[in-house]
Amino acid sequence: VRAGLTHVNISLDTFREDRFKAITRRSGYAKVREALQNALDTPGLHVKLNCVVMKGVNDDEIPDFVELTRSSQVEVRFIEWM
């Protein structure tokens, strides 16, 4: 932020580690959640969270992403899986 960074986009399609690994085919869920929390904890940084919604895969988590917007200064963008 001191260097001029004003916005950050983070992609996260699930809050469940097992689904994260299945969707991304790699580990790293903890690192993404840590990066998200660090971004949210940085004053003056605008955080956007991109979530690709996939029917039958993670669509049951939409309320969890919406709830995050109530408790944190984050903009969640839902992207439809094509």
Secondary structure, DSSP 8 states (H G I E B T S, - for coil): -TTS--EEEEE---S-HHHHHHHHSS--HHHHHHHHHHHHTSTT-EEEEEEEE-TTTTGGGHHHHHHHHHHSSEEEEEEE--
